[in-house]
Amino acid sequence: MDKTLTIGFDAKRIMRNGTGLGNYCRTLVNDLALYDSNLQLRLYAPDMGKKELREQLETRNNMTIVMPHGKVPLGKVKGSIWRMGGIVKDLKLDGINIYHGLTGELPIGLKRNNIASIVTIHDLIFLRHPEYYNWIDTKLYSWKFRVACEEATRIVAISECTKRDIMEFGGVDENKIDVIYQSCGTRFKTLVSGEQKSCVRSKYSLPERYILFVGTIEERKNALLAVKALPLLPSDVHLVLVGRRTAYADRIDDYGKRNSLSDRIHFLSGVPTSDLYAIYQQAECFVYPSRYEGFGIPIVEAIQSGLPVVACTGSCLEEAGGPHSLYVSPDDWEGMATAIRHMLCSNPDRQQIIARSKEYVKRFENNDIASRMLELYHSVASISR
């Protein structure tokens, strides 16, 4: 395994996405760069993206940012066209051994030009629950999924749930799919000082006791279930919702007003990660009632932060949270309330639940994922020679 491999990556979201997919991509390439100095990583992007995201990349001799040949940044339309096919010419010129589409997409022409490829597919929610997407987006994402399945030498699914969906909707043989759980950093393990906690509590007017939800406040994430559970919880327990608001947040607002719960519901958006650590660590319980996910990184982050978790059945959340978290039906607010009460600070078993959950989520952290991906790269390279 000491032979140098040159791996190309679709780096658009590395440079431009500050949340879930972008974090997955940056964490993985950073871990790979540190794990094996013989691995040459070339990050292909239509432009240089955002400075604050580029600065999250390790400064390593084996990692290079690559724009289209000629170093000319491309606009949105030309950049999309390049990523869908024009990039293949650049990959050939650069002698790429394997191209890795990190976010469910591969360009057309890889197979025709004998370029081995891997695609990571995070979820197929647009096929499983098309009602959460507009019609045009569903058609576009479905087309990209079919192209990726056709072009890919191997497919990486980030959960067993996603693997099942790829087999069902793509007709892909399970032997072509590797399950490699989503890479998650360990930064949420960092303990925040009492002074910083106090500062963040004051800054956001956090209640003394609260349960926490982190994620886009949209219909699929189903945060209203946690709101409906509030009347069955102690009256001093509040709900803090951290994430980008959509029209669904207005529905939560309306429900709160109609049921005299508004003073127990708190919306926060635009929260920097440095403050999010302290918000996690002062909560009593994390709730993630999503109807469908590809994985569920916020669950892992919550457990790393020292929180017990209550989530919903029906997708992959049991995989993310492990056997010591609690799961209820996405329509069962009474069950949600019962599970939350079990996870509050008054439960003498709470610390044991947290400790066991922390041990479980170690499987998702850093270099273990990088080592599995590296094994896959070498396996694909050996059969492609």
Secondary structure per residue as TSV (DSSP state, phi and psi in degrees):
chain	resnum	aa	ss	phi	psi
A	1	M	-	360.0	16.6
A	2	D	-	-92.7	-1.8
A	3	K	S	-69.0	135.8
A	4	T	-	-69.7	129.9
A	5	L	E	-115.2	142.1
A	6	T	E	-110.6	114.5
A	7	I	E	-109.9	128.2
A	8	G	E	-95.6	143.5
A	9	F	E	-126.5	142.2
A	10	D	E	-73.0	107.7
A	11	A	-	-107.0	12.4
A	12	K	H	-54.2	-48.3
A	13	R	H	-78.1	-21.7
A	14	I	H	-59.2	-40.6
A	15	M	H	-87.1	-21.1
A	16	R	H	-125.1	-19.1
A	17	N	-	-103.1	118.6
A	18	G	-	-90.2	-3.1
A	19	T	S	-115.6	-137.7
A	20	G	H	-47.4	-64.5
A	21	L	H	-65.0	-40.9
A	22	G	H	-61.9	-42.2
A	23	N	H	-63.6	-41.4
A	24	Y	H	-57.0	-48.6
A	25	C	H	-64.9	-47.1
A	26	R	H	-66.0	-41.9
A	27	T	H	-61.4	-43.8
A	28	L	H	-64.7	-49.9
A	29	V	H	-67.6	-34.2
A	30	N	H	-63.3	-44.0
A	31	D	H	-65.4	-41.1
A	32	L	H	-63.5	-42.1
A	33	A	H	-61.6	-38.2
A	34	L	H	-78.2	-30.5
A	35	Y	H	-73.8	-38.3
A	36	D	-	-143.2	107.8
A	37	S	T	-71.5	-14.9
A	38	N	T	-80.7	-7.5
A	39	L	E	-90.0	122.5
A	40	Q	E	-96.6	121.0
A	41	L	E	-109.3	122.7
A	42	R	E	-118.1	117.4
A	43	L	E	-99.3	107.0
A	44	Y	E	-91.1	119.6
A	45	A	-	-139.4	146.3
A	46	P	S	-70.4	-16.9
A	47	D	S	-157.4	-179.3
A	48	M	-	-85.5	-2.2
A	49	G	-	63.7	-142.7
A	50	K	-	-101.9	131.7
A	51	K	H	-56.9	-42.9
A	52	E	H	-66.4	-25.7
A	53	L	H	-82.7	-40.0
A	54	R	H	-58.5	-36.1
A	55	E	T	-70.6	-10.8
A	56	Q	T	-82.4	-6.9
A	57	L	S	-83.5	143.9
A	58	E	-	-65.7	139.5
A	59	T	-	-86.6	96.5
A	60	R	-	-131.3	148.8
A	61	N	T	-66.6	-21.6
A	62	N	T	-97.8	14.7
A	63	M	E	-126.1	126.5
A	64	T	E	-133.7	134.0
A	65	I	E	-86.7	129.8
A	66	V	E	-124.0	124.7
A	67	M	-	-100.7	171.0
A	68	P	S	-50.5	144.6
A	69	H	T	-53.2	129.7
A	70	G	T	109.2	-9.8
A	71	K	T	59.6	28.7
A	72	V	-	-99.1	116.3
A	73	P	-	-59.6	140.4
A	74	L	-	-103.6	146.9
A	75	G	-	-70.6	-180.0
A	76	K	H	-59.7	-48.3
A	77	V	H	-69.1	-51.4
A	78	K	H	-63.2	-35.4
A	79	G	H	-63.7	-40.6
A	80	S	H	-65.6	-41.4
A	81	I	H	-63.8	-42.2
A	82	W	I	-61.3	-44.5
A	83	R	I	-67.5	-28.0
A	84	M	I	-80.4	-16.0
A	85	G	I	-169.4	-40.8
A	86	G	I	-61.2	-26.5
A	87	I	H	-62.5	-25.7
A	88	V	H	-58.8	-39.4
A	89	K	H	-60.6	-42.2
A	90	D	H	-65.3	-39.5
A	91	L	H	-63.0	-39.5
A	92	K	H	-66.2	-44.8
A	93	L	H	-62.2	-32.8
A	94	D	T	-87.1	-3.3
A	95	G	T	67.2	38.4
A	96	I	-	-67.9	130.3
A	97	N	S	-77.8	-42.0
A	98	I	E	-143.0	138.0
A	99	Y	E	-108.0	131.0
A	100	H	E	-116.3	112.1
A	101	G	E	-83.5	107.7
A	102	L	T	-78.4	-15.9
A	103	T	T	-133.4	45.7
A	104	G	S	82.8	8.3
A	105	E	-	-128.0	145.1
A	106	L	-	-136.2	147.3
A	107	P	-	-74.4	154.7
A	108	I	T	-75.2	134.5
A	109	G	T	110.8	-3.5
A	110	L	T	-62.4	-49.9
A	111	K	T	-63.7	-42.0
A	112	R	T	-62.2	-29.9
A	113	N	T	-100.7	15.7
A	114	N	T	56.8	38.4
A	115	I	-	-103.4	115.5
A	116	A	E	-64.4	148.1
A	117	S	E	-148.3	154.1
A	118	I	E	-129.8	140.7
A	119	V	E	-125.6	132.7
A	120	T	E	-94.6	123.1
A	121	I	E	-109.5	121.7
A	122	H	-	-87.5	-42.2
A	123	D	-	-163.6	163.2
A	124	L	-	-125.3	44.7
A	125	I	H	-61.7	-33.3
A	126	F	H	-64.2	-20.2
A	127	L	H	-96.8	-38.4
A	128	R	H	-72.9	-37.9
A	129	H	-	-135.2	70.0
A	130	P	G	-63.8	-15.1
A	131	E	G	-65.4	-16.7
A	132	Y	G	-89.6	3.6
A	133	Y	S	-129.8	155.6
A	134	N	-	-77.7	159.8
A	135	W	H	-60.0	-43.4
A	136	I	H	-64.0	-44.6
A	137	D	H	-62.0	-40.7
A	138	T	H	-60.0	-43.5
A	139	K	H	-65.7	-42.1
A	140	L	H	-65.4	-47.5
A	141	Y	H	-63.5	-37.1
A	142	S	H	-64.8	-41.2
A	143	W	H	-63.5	-44.9
A	144	K	H	-61.9	-37.4
A	145	F	H	-63.7	-44.3
A	146	R	H	-63.5	-42.3
A	147	V	H	-60.6	-45.5
A	148	A	H	-61.4	-43.2
A	149	C	H	-63.1	-36.9
A	150	E	H	-73.6	-41.3
A	151	E	H	-79.3	-30.3
A	152	A	-	-69.2	137.3
A	153	T	S	-73.9	-44.1
A	154	R	E	-136.3	153.5
A	155	I	E	-118.3	131.5
A	156	V	E	-102.7	125.4
A	157	A	E	-104.3	140.3
A	158	I	S	-87.3	1.2
A	159	S	S	-161.3	162.6
A	160	E	H	-63.7	-33.3
A	161	C	H	-60.7	-46.7
A	162	T	H	-65.2	-37.8
A	163	K	H	-58.2	-46.1
A	164	R	H	-60.9	-39.4
A	165	D	H	-67.1	-39.5
A	166	I	H	-61.8	-42.8
A	167	M	H	-65.1	-41.5
A	168	E	H	-70.9	-50.3
A	169	F	H	-87.5	-22.5
A	170	G	H	-105.8	-7.2
A	171	G	-	60.6	32.6
A	172	V	-	-91.0	135.6
A	173	D	-	-63.8	135.1
A	174	E	G	-61.9	-22.5
A	175	N	G	-71.8	-10.8
A	176	K	G	-91.5	-5.0
A	177	I	E	-113.6	131.6
A	178	D	E	-112.1	130.7
A	179	V	E	-90.1	113.8
A	180	I	-	-127.8	109.0
A	181	Y	-	-59.8	152.0
A	182	Q	-	-59.2	132.1
A	183	S	-	-69.7	133.1
A	184	C	B	-130.9	127.8
A	185	G	-	-68.9	179.4
A	186	T	S	-113.4	13.8
A	187	R	G	-64.0	-26.1
A	188	F	G	-76.0	-5.3
A	189	K	G	-78.2	-18.0
A	190	T	S	-63.3	123.3
A	191	L	-	-76.4	134.1
A	192	V	-	-91.7	140.9
A	193	S	-	-69.0	157.7
A	194	G	H	-60.3	-36.1
A	195	E	H	-64.1	-42.7
A	196	Q	H	-68.1	-39.0
A	197	K	H	-59.4	-45.0
A	198	S	H	-62.7	-41.0
A	199	C	H	-63.0	-45.1
A	200	V	H	-68.0	-39.0
A	201	R	H	-60.4	-41.4
A	202	S	H	-70.4	-42.1
A	203	K	H	-58.9	-40.9
A	204	Y	T	-106.3	7.7
A	205	S	T	52.0	48.2
A	206	L	-	-69.7	140.8
A	207	P	-	-70.1	165.3
A	208	E	S	-65.2	-42.2
A	209	R	E	-123.9	132.1
A	210	Y	E	-155.9	151.4
A	211	I	E	-98.9	155.6
A	212	L	E	-126.3	139.1
A	213	F	E	-124.6	134.3
A	214	V	E	-127.9	124.8
A	215	G	S	153.9	166.6
A	216	T	-	-57.8	134.2
A	217	I	B	-88.2	82.7
A	218	E	S	-131.2	167.3
A	219	E	G	-58.6	-43.1
A	220	R	G	-60.9	-32.5
A	221	K	G	-74.6	-19.0
A	222	N	T	64.5	32.5
A	223	A	T	-63.0	-20.2
A	224	L	H	-59.5	-27.3
A	225	L	H	-60.1	-41.9
A	226	A	H	-67.7	-35.0
A	227	V	H	-63.3	-44.5
A	228	K	H	-64.1	-24.0
A	229	A	H	-77.9	-20.2
A	230	L	G	-55.2	-43.9
A	231	P	G	-61.5	-19.3
A	232	L	G	-95.1	3.9
A	233	L	S	-106.1	163.8
A	234	P	-	-51.5	142.2
A	235	S	T	-65.8	-18.1
A	236	D	T	-92.6	2.8
A	237	V	E	-90.9	123.4
A	238	H	E	-106.6	172.4
A	239	L	E	-120.1	124.1
A	240	V	E	-108.6	123.9
A	241	L	E	-111.5	116.2
A	242	V	E	-111.2	118.3
A	243	G	S	157.9	171.4
A	244	R	-	-67.0	133.1
A	245	R	B	-81.3	143.0
A	246	T	-	-125.0	-174.5
A	247	A	H	-59.3	-25.5
A	248	Y	H	-61.7	-32.4
A	249	A	H	-62.2	-32.7
A	250	D	H	-65.3	-35.0
A	251	R	H	-63.7	-39.5
A	252	I	H	-64.9	-43.9
A	253	D	H	-55.0	-48.6
A	254	D	H	-62.5	-42.9
A	255	Y	H	-63.0	-42.1
A	256	G	H	-60.7	-42.3
A	257	K	H	-65.9	-42.8
A	258	R	H	-67.1	-25.5
A	259	N	T	-114.5	19.5
A	260	S	T	54.4	43.4
A	261	L	-	-116.9	-0.4
A	262	S	G	-56.0	-36.1
A	263	D	G	-74.0	-7.3
A	264	R	G	-107.4	3.4
A	265	I	E	-116.0	126.6
A	266	H	E	-128.7	121.9
A	267	F	E	-100.0	131.6
A	268	L	E	-129.7	133.7
A	269	S	-	-136.4	160.4
A	270	G	S	67.0	29.5
A	271	V	-	-82.6	122.6
A	272	P	-	-69.9	153.1
A	273	T	H	-56.7	-35.8
A	274	S	H	-60.0	-32.0
A	275	D	H	-84.7	-29.1
A	276	L	H	-62.4	-35.4
A	277	Y	H	-53.2	-49.6
A	278	A	H	-68.8	-32.2
A	279	I	H	-67.4	-44.7
A	280	Y	H	-57.3	-50.5
A	281	Q	H	-73.1	-8.8
A	282	Q	T	-104.5	-1.0
A	283	A	-	-80.0	163.7
A	284	E	S	-96.8	-27.8
A	285	C	E	-157.6	148.9
A	286	F	E	-107.1	133.1
A	287	V	E	-118.1	136.2
A	288	Y	E	-140.7	83.2
A	289	P	-	-85.6	20.9
A	290	S	-	-55.3	140.3
A	291	R	S	-75.2	-29.1
A	292	Y	-	-159.6	132.7
A	293	E	-	-140.9	158.6
A	294	G	S	-81.3	-31.4
A	295	F	-	-149.6	-79.3
A	296	G	-	121.4	56.1
A	297	I	H	-55.7	-39.3
A	298	P	H	-55.4	-30.1
A	299	I	H	-63.9	-45.2
A	300	V	H	-63.2	-44.4
A	301	E	H	-60.9	-38.8
A	302	A	H	-64.7	-44.8
A	303	I	H	-64.2	-42.1
A	304	Q	H	-59.7	-31.0
A	305	S	T	-80.1	-3.1
A	306	G	T	91.3	28.9
A	307	L	-	-112.4	142.9
A	308	P	-	-76.4	157.2
A	309	V	E	-125.6	138.8
A	310	V	E	-120.9	124.3
A	311	A	E	-135.0	-170.5
A	312	C	E	-117.2	153.6
A	313	T	S	-81.7	167.7
A	314	G	S	112.8	-11.6
A	315	S	S	-140.4	-120.7
A	316	C	S	-113.3	7.3
A	317	L	H	-65.7	-28.6
A	318	E	H	-63.7	-32.5
A	319	E	H	-66.8	-40.3
A	320	A	H	-72.7	-42.0
A	321	G	H	-90.4	-19.7
A	322	G	-	78.3	-179.8
A	323	P	T	-76.0	-9.7
A	324	H	T	-98.4	-8.9
A	325	S	S	-80.8	168.7
A	326	L	E	-113.5	146.7
A	327	Y	E	-134.8	138.9
A	328	V	E	-133.5	165.8
A	329	S	-	-62.5	143.8
A	330	P	T	-68.2	-0.7
A	331	D	T	-116.9	4.9
A	332	D	-	-102.6	85.8
A	333	W	H	-73.0	-27.3
A	334	E	H	-68.2	-41.0
A	335	G	H	-64.7	-37.8
A	336	M	H	-60.9	-45.5
A	337	A	H	-62.4	-43.2
A	338	T	H	-61.3	-43.3
A	339	A	H	-66.1	-42.0
A	340	I	H	-62.9	-45.1
A	341	R	H	-56.7	-36.1
A	342	H	H	-67.3	-23.4
A	343	M	H	-99.4	-1.8
A	344	L	S	-73.3	166.5
A	345	C	T	-59.7	-21.3
A	346	S	T	-71.6	-14.5
A	347	N	-	-78.6	119.6
A	348	P	T	-66.0	-18.5
A	349	D	T	-89.5	-0.4
A	350	R	H	-58.1	-47.7
A	351	Q	H	-65.3	-34.8
A	352	Q	H	-67.5	-39.3
A	353	I	H	-60.9	-45.2
A	354	I	H	-63.7	-44.9
A	355	A	H	-61.5	-43.3
A	356	R	H	-68.6	-36.3
A	357	S	H	-67.2	-39.6
A	358	K	H	-60.4	-39.9
A	359	E	H	-65.2	-39.6
A	360	Y	H	-62.7	-44.6
A	361	V	H	-77.5	-3.7
A	362	K	G	-58.4	-26.5
A	363	R	G	-65.5	-15.8
A	364	F	G	-99.5	0.8
A	365	E	B	-96.4	125.9
A	366	N	T	47.7	-120.7
A	367	N	H	-66.1	-20.0
A	368	D	H	-62.2	-41.6
A	369	I	H	-67.8	-41.7
A	370	A	H	-61.0	-40.2
A	371	S	H	-66.5	-37.9
A	372	R	H	-67.5	-39.3
A	373	M	H	-66.4	-38.6
A	374	L	H	-63.2	-41.1
A	375	E	H	-59.6	-40.8
A	376	L	H	-65.5	-41.7
A	377	Y	H	-56.8	-48.0
A	378	H	H	-66.4	-36.1
A	379	S	H	-64.3	-46.1
A	380	V	H	-65.3	-41.2
A	381	A	H	-63.6	-37.8
A	382	S	H	-68.4	-34.3
A	383	I	H	-87.4	-9.3
A	384	S	H	-96.2	-8.5
A	385	R	-	-74.6	360.0
